[in-house]
Amino acid sequence: MDLKTAYEPYFRIGVAISPLNLQNPAHCRLVQAEFNSFTCENDMKPMYFLDEKENLAHPEKYDTAPALSFRTATPYLEFAKKSGIAMRGHTLLWHHQTPVWFFHEGYDADKPLASRETMLARMENYIHGVLDFVQTGYPGIIYAWDVVNEAVGDDHQYRKSLWYDILGSDFITSAFTFARKYADPSVALFYNDYETSQEEKCNFIIHNILKPLMAEKLIDGMGLQSHLLMDHPDPERYRAALEQYGALGLQIHVTELDMHNADPSPESMHRLAERYQQFFRIYLDAKISGKANITSVTFWNLRDEDSWLTGFRKETSYPLLFQGDCKPKEAYEAVLRLGAEAR
């Protein structure tokens, strides 16, 4: 049995992949064998869709409708089409990995910030262009989009970003309004964030982002990134937050699951397996009980060697289910066994 089959009665099992994975036949075979969803790790973020050369060369022509490039996204869409694997779109709006020039008059970072009206037009035309390309050329491939990513800062308030500076907190509503306007009705729209089990942040997201969007019928789901540590968050706090989001009636996606662990010893890898199994038991319990409608769980990267955590944490991380030449770890066996037993 494989992961996608073990959890098929409950939710999709996904993985984030990079160009390195796409260019490696063994990695592609592993994705096809184990997963029924995948996400581009980086190549569908705004900096890759916005055509810097064209916009900067002809700023007047593209002032309110930025030129777009789909060069980096196309290989993933082709792989999804060929393999019959659905995709999560990540991400339409983010303060990070969006070029600074995009927010300025004439696409010139040395000029003042663009006006509210200009940025609303750029936002709408950007979202329209991305969705139109994907839905026209690859209909039915992308089943969900992270419309806005990480709009809440570590102070549990609205993040002070260029989107916020120009448009205020209603940039979130504007983004979802445009996404709803142009997305196929079958595509689910998500808000996505990290450390979503922190009580203060959880409450802020629910009351200031999710409920207002739900009142306007603009959102379908909440994305819990879930970059976990071996001792954080507390599983019961995570469960409580999951059930708080679930009580809203939205779909829940676990969007970026990994578990930083810098100790590759057998004992530590055994603890990693136990902790992964603990969290998957939380997911299954919530789904089966109806306390949270989890419809997708995505691991952030395919193998330990692919993980972003090694660079981010500045120490080698061993956070995933596979390693080396796509060899399954004890954590894989633990997650697979739990899903198989639950069927």
N, C-alpha and C positions, 0 to 999 in steps of 0.2 A: 504493500500500500504506500501511497505517497501523501504528502501534506494536503494537497488540494482535495484529494478524495476523502481523506480522514475527516476534514472539516466541512465538506460539501453540504451536509444538512444544516449547517449553522452560519457560516460566513466564508467569503473568499479569502484565500491566502495569497498575499502579494509580496513583491520584492522590489527594491530600488536598484536600477542598473545604470551603468555608465558606458561610454564608448568602448572602454577596455573589455567589458563583458560582451558587448555586441560583436566585437571583432574576434572573439574566442569561441570556436565551435563547441567546445566542451561546456563552456559557461551557458551558451544558448540552449544546449540540450538539457542542462540542469534546470534552467528556468522553465522550459517546456514540460519537463517531467514532473516538477514539484509544485508549480504555481499556476493560478488561473487569473492573476492580475499582476501588473507591474507599473512602476512609476519611473520616469526619468529622474535621476538624481539631481541633475542640474540643467539639462539642455532644453527645457521648456520654461525656464525662468525668464523674466523680462529682458535681461541683458542679452539673451540669445535671440529673442524674437525681434528686438528693435535693431534695425539696420543702421548702425552708427555711420558708416561711410556715406550712405545715401542721404540720411537726414542732415548730417553736417555739411554736405556739399550743396544741398538745395533746401535750406531751412524755410524759405518763404513758401515753396511748393507744398511742404509737409507740415506746416505750422500747427494745424489742428487735427491732422490725420497722419500720424507717423508712418514712414515706410517700414515695412516688416520683412523679415527674412525667415524662411522656414527650413534652411539648410541643415541645421543641427537636429531639428525635430523629426525630419522625414525618415531617417533610418529606423527610429523607434516605431513610428507609425507603420512602416512597411513590415517590420518584424512582427508587430502585433497582428497585422492583417494576415500575414503568411502563417503565423502560429495559431491563430484563433484565440489569442489571449487578450482580455480586456485591459484597458489602461485607466489609471487615475491621472488627471491633468494637474500638474503642480509647477507653478502657481501663477495666477493671473496678476495679483497685486501683492507686492512685498516691498518693504523699505530697503531691504538689502538686495544685492544683485540686480538693482535697477540703476542705470547710469545717471549720474547727477545732471548731465546736460539735458536730459529729458524734461527736467522741471524748470528750465530757464527759458527766457525769451530768446527766440531765434536758435534754440538748441545750443546756446553758447553759455557755458558755465561761468564766464566772466561778466555776464549781463544779469540784471535782476531776475528774481523768480517770476515765472509766468503768472498771469492773472488767474483768478478762480475760473472764469468762463473758458479760458484757453485750456486749462488742465482738465476741466470736465469734458471738453470736446476731445482732447487727446485720449483721456481714459476711455470714453465711449468708443471712439474709432479703433483704438488698440484692441479692446475686448471684442468688438465686432469682427475685426480682421482676423484675430486668432481663431475665434470660434467658427467663422465662416470657412477658413482654410481647412480646419480639421473636419468639420461636419460635411463639407462638400466633397473633399477628397477621400475621407476615411469615415464614412457614416457608420455610427454604431460602435466605433472602436473605443472612444472615451466615455466611460459610464459615470464619471464624477469629476468635478473640478474643485480644487482649493481656490476659491475666489479671492479671499483675503487671508494672508498669512502673517501671524505674529503682530497683531495690532495693539497688543497689551505689553507694556514694559515690565521690568523686574520690580518696579514700585507698585505694580498692580493697578496702574492707571493707563490711560491711553498713551501709547508710545509717541514720543515727540519725533516725528519723521518729517520729511519734506511733503509727503501726502497730507499729514496732519497740519503742517505749517500753512499750507495753501488752502486746504479745503475744510479743515477742522475735522472733528470726529465723524461728521456725516459723509466723509469719503467712503466709509464702509458701506453705508446705505446706497450711495451712488454706484459703487462697484457691483453690488448685488442686483441693483435695479437694471443696470446694463447687461449683466450676465443673464438675468432672467429674461430680458427682452430678446436676446440673440441665441441663447442656448436651446438646443432641442428639448422638448418637454420631458423626454426620457432621461436626460442628464441631471444628476443630483448635484446641488450646489452646497459647498461646505465652507465653514470657517475653520481654520487650522491654527493651533498654537502649541507651545511647549509648557512644561511644568503645570499642566492643567489640573493636577490633583491638589495643588496648593489651595487651601481653603479660601483665602482672600481673593486670589486670582480667579478661582472657580466662580465665586459669587459675582465678581465684577463682570466676567464674561457672560454669565447667564443673564444678569439684569441689564447690562448696558449694551450688549451686542446681540445675543441670541433672541431674547424676548422681543426687542423692537423689530428685528428682522422677521421673526415669526408673525408678528402682528400685521406685517405688510405682505406676508406669504412669499417671502423672497429667499428663504433658506430651507434646505432639506436635511442638513446634517452638521454634526460637530466632529472635527478631527482632533484626536488626542495624539500628539506626536509620540510621546512615551519613550524618550531617550532616558533609559533607566540606569541606575548604579546598583552595585551589589548590596548597598545598604540604604538606598533611597529610590523612590519614596517607600514609606511604609505600605505594605500591601492592603491593609484595611482602610487606610486613608484613600488610597487609589480606588478601592472598591466603592467607597462612599461617594467619591466625586463622580465616578462612572455612573452610578445610580442616580445622582443628581442630574447629570446631563440626560440620562436615559428617561427620567421622569418627564422631561419636556415633550417627549414623543418624537424627537428627531432621530434620524439614523445616526449611528455612531460608527466612525472609522478609527481604528488604531493605525496611524498613518506612517510612523517612522520608528518602528520598534527596534531597539537594540539595547545592550546591557554592558556598559563599560566594565572590563575586567582586565587588569594588567598582569595577572598571574596565570601563566599557561600550565601550571602543574596539574596533574590528574585530580588532585583533591579539589583544587579551585574550579576546574572544569566540571567536576561533579556538582559543586555548589551552584554553578551557573545553570546546569541542567535542572536542578531542583527549583531554582528561582523562576526559570522560564516556565516550568510546569505549574508553579504556583499562580503565575499571572494568567496562563491559559485556562486554568481552572476558574479563575475569576471571570474571564470572558465567557466561558461556557455556562457558568452558573447564571450570569446576568442574562445571557441570551435565552437559555431554557426557561428561566423563571419569568421572563418578560420584563425584567427591571431595566434592561437596556437593549435596544434593537441594534446590536452590532452586526454589520453586514460586510465588513472587510477588515482584515488585519494584515498590515504590510511591514515586512522586515526592511530596515534601512541598510541596504547593501547585501550582496550575495555571499561573500566569504569574509573571513577575518581580515585577509590581506587587502580587501577592497574598502574597508571601513574608514569613513571620515574621522572616526574618533582618535585614531593614532595621531593625526595632525592636530586635531582640536585639543586633545588632552596632553599632547607633547610627551607621550609615552606609548609604547606598542600596546594596542588593545586586542583582545581576543573575545569579541562581543556577540558572535553570531552562531549559526547552526552548522556552517560548512567552513572548511579550511583547505588550503593548498590546492591540490588537483581535484577540487570539488568533493573532498572526502567528508562524509557526515560525522559530526561530533556527537558526544553523549547527549548534548542539549537537543539535537535533532531527534534522537531516539526517544527522549522523554516527551517532547511535544507531540511527535507522531503517535506514540503509544496512548497518550491521554485522549487524542482525538479519535483514534480507532476504538478505544474502549467506550467512548461516549455515543458511538453510532448505534 
